């Protein structure tokens, strides 16, 4: 069955992959044969993941990338191309949320940072990778959005806006790139047990609410996001484009997030 979802000899660039969802995707892609570029703002953390992947029999390289910097995004793609000679998959996973509270009170600089890191950086990365994917006449771009992009969210309004914008970016790029056999899709996780979402799942009130209301009665794991990413990056998912896959234990279809 692994051959059906094989990523053998594919080169995958994954932002924010030194921990959490990005790290989970990097490990699972590697197990299926992909060569991985592990990237985040902290090169030491990236190199640690590379060692773990290598120890498990995979092939990976580390690159320090601050997604808020346009040149850094360009350098990441250039590094991947030079290192492995091609790029097949881009996973835009890195994001930030420096503000928690009402939109009526958000400082301009916080809103700009969220939109820059969560939306503009993804466009920068895509713009740099697209020429390489066009040369391949195939490729997969996966942007990690959120269920916050599917609905309004109290105290996370700016983050919600950015993740909704990512869905618009996914759809528009899919329309533009389909003729080149390049697919563009998104992932919309709910609360996943990662450091990024720690403030949510460590809050007993929020956790109890999710566990009582979600049809599956629990939060998710990084593997449950990585599984959807594998589908979208592999041949079985090659007829899927412009879509988002939601993994949230069913909470959005139950009417809450």
C-alpha positions in Angstrom: 0.0 0.0 0.0 2.9 2.3 0.7 3.8 2.2 -3.0 0.3 3.6 -3.8 1.2 6.8 -1.9 4.9 6.7 -2.7 6.8 10.0 -2.7 10.0 8.3 -3.7 12.6 10.8 -5.1 10.2 13.7 -4.6 11.7 16.8 -3.0 9.6 18.5 -0.4 10.1 22.0 1.1 8.2 22.3 4.4 8.2 25.6 6.4 7.8 25.5 10.1 8.9 21.9 10.2 11.2 21.9 13.2 8.1 21.0 15.4 4.4 20.3 15.4 2.4 19.7 12.3 5.3 20.6 10.0 7.6 18.1 11.7 4.9 15.5 11.5 4.5 16.0 7.8 8.3 16.0 7.3 8.7 12.6 9.0 5.8 10.9 7.2 6.9 12.3 3.8 10.4 11.0 4.5 9.1 7.5 5.3 7.4 7.5 1.9 10.7 8.3 0.1 10.7 12.1 -0.2 13.8 14.2 0.3 13.0 16.9 2.8 14.1 20.5 3.4 13.4 21.2 7.1 13.1 24.9 7.7 12.2 27.3 10.5 13.6 30.4 12.2 15.8 28.2 14.4 18.5 26.3 12.5 19.5 24.2 15.6 16.0 22.9 15.9 15.9 22.1 12.1 19.2 20.3 12.3 17.9 18.2 15.2 14.9 17.1 13.1 17.3 16.3 10.2 19.3 14.0 12.5 16.1 12.2 13.5 15.0 11.7 9.9 18.5 10.5 8.9 18.6 8.1 11.8 15.3 6.7 10.7 16.8 6.1 7.2 15.5 9.2 5.4 17.2 12.0 3.6 16.9 15.6 4.8 18.6 19.0 4.9 18.1 22.0 7.2 17.7 25.6 6.2 17.1 28.6 8.4 14.1 30.6 7.1 12.3 33.6 8.6 9.1 33.6 6.6 8.5 37.3 7.4 11.5 38.2 5.2 11.0 38.1 1.4 14.6 37.4 0.7 14.7 34.5 3.2 11.8 32.9 1.5 13.5 33.2 -1.9 16.8 31.8 -0.4 14.9 28.7 1.0 13.6 27.8 -2.5 17.0 28.5 -4.1 18.7 26.3 -1.5 16.3 23.4 -2.1 16.8 23.6 -5.9 20.6 23.6 -5.6 20.7 20.9 -2.9 18.5 18.3 -4.7 18.2 19.6 -8.3 14.5 20.0 -8.3 11.4 20.7 -6.1 8.2 18.7 -6.3 6.2 19.7 -3.2 5.9 22.9 -1.2 4.2 22.8 2.2 3.5 26.3 3.6 3.0 25.5 7.2 4.7 28.2 9.2 2.4 30.8 10.8 2.2 33.1 13.8 -0.5 34.6 16.0 1.0 37.4 18.2 -2.4 38.8 19.3 -5.2 37.3 21.3 -8.3 39.5 21.9 -10.9 41.6 20.2 -10.4 42.9 16.6 -11.6 46.3 17.9 -8.5 46.6 20.0 -5.8 45.0 17.8 -2.8 47.3 17.1 -2.0 47.8 13.5 1.5 46.3 13.8 0.0 43.1 15.2 -2.5 42.8 12.4 0.2 43.5 9.8 2.5 40.9 11.3 -0.2 38.2 11.2 -1.2 39.0 7.6 2.5 39.2 6.5 3.5 35.9 8.2 0.4 33.9 7.4 -0.6 35.1 3.9 2.1 37.3 2.2 4.9 34.8 3.1 2.9 32.0 1.5 2.5 34.0 -1.7 6.3 34.8 -1.7 7.1 31.1 -1.3 4.7 30.1 -4.1 6.0 32.7 -6.5 9.5 31.4 -6.0 8.6 27.7 -6.3 6.2 28.0 -9.3 8.9 28.3 -12.0 10.5 25.1 -10.7 7.2 23.2 -10.7 6.3 24.5 -14.2 9.7 23.1 -15.4 8.7 19.7 -13.9 5.2 20.0 -15.6 3.9 18.7 -12.2 3.9 19.5 -8.6 1.9 20.0 -5.4 1.5 23.1 -3.2 -0.1 22.6 0.2 -1.0 25.5 2.4 -1.9 24.9 6.0 -4.9 27.0 6.9 -7.2 26.3 9.9 -10.8 25.8 10.8 -10.4 29.4 12.0 -10.4 30.3 8.3 -13.9 28.6 7.9 -15.7 30.6 10.5 -15.6 33.5 12.9 -13.5 32.9 16.1 -13.7 34.8 19.3 -10.3 36.4 20.4 -8.6 35.0 17.3 -10.2 37.3 14.7 -7.0 38.5 12.9 -5.7 34.9 12.8 -9.1 33.9 11.3 -8.9 36.6 8.7 -5.4 35.4 7.6 -6.4 31.8 7.4 -9.5 32.8 5.3 -7.2 34.7 3.0 -5.1 31.6 2.6 -8.1 29.7 1.3 -8.6 32.4 -1.3 -4.9 32.1 -2.2 -5.3 28.3 -2.6 -8.3 28.6 -4.9 -6.8 31.3 -7.1 -3.5 29.6 -7.5 -5.3 26.4 -8.3 -7.1 28.1 -11.2 -3.9 29.7 -12.5 -1.7 26.6 -12.2 -3.9 23.7 -13.3 -2.8 23.9 -16.9 0.7 23.2 -15.7 -0.4 20.0 -13.9 0.3 21.7 -10.6 -2.2 21.1 -7.8 -2.8 23.6 -5.0 -4.7 22.6 -1.9 -5.1 23.4 1.8 -5.4 21.7 5.2 -7.8 23.1 7.8 -6.9 21.5 11.2 -8.9 22.0 14.3 -7.1 21.9 17.7 -4.1 19.7 17.2 -1.8 18.6 20.1 1.2 20.8 19.3 3.2 23.5 21.0 1.6 26.2 18.8 -1.9 25.3 20.1 -0.8 24.5 23.6 -2.6 27.5 25.1 -5.9 26.0 23.8 -5.5 22.3 24.6 -3.9 23.0 28.0 -6.9 25.2 28.9 -9.2 22.7 30.8 -12.3 24.7 29.9 -11.6 24.8 26.2 -10.5 21.1 26.1 -13.6 20.0 28.0 -15.8 22.0 25.6 -14.2 20.4 22.5 -14.3 16.9 24.0 -17.9 17.3 24.9 -19.1 18.9 21.6 -16.9 17.4 18.9 -18.4 14.2 17.4 -15.1 12.4 17.9 -14.9 13.8 21.5 -11.2 14.7 21.3 -8.5 16.9 19.8 -6.3 15.7 16.9 -2.7 14.6 16.4 0.0 15.6 13.9 -0.2 12.3 12.2 -3.9 12.9 11.4 -2.9 16.1 9.6 0.1 14.4 7.9 -2.2 11.7 6.5 -4.2 14.3 4.5 -1.0 16.0 3.3 0.3 12.6 2.0 -2.9 12.2 -0.1 -2.5 15.7 -1.6 1.2 15.3 -2.3 1.0 11.8 -3.9 -0.4 10.4 -7.1 -3.7 9.3 -5.6 -4.5 12.9 -4.8 -3.4 14.3 -8.2 -7.0 15.0 -9.4 -7.7 17.2 -6.3 -7.0 20.9 -6.6 -8.3 24.1 -5.2 -9.8 22.3 -2.2 -9.3 22.3 1.6 -9.5 19.2 3.8 -10.7 19.7 7.3 -9.5 17.5 10.1 -11.2 18.7 13.3 -13.0 15.8 14.8 -16.2 17.0 13.2 -16.6 20.1 15.3 -17.3 22.5 12.4 -20.1 20.2 11.1 -21.5 20.1 14.6 -21.8 23.9 14.4 -18.9 25.0 16.6 -15.2 25.5 16.4 
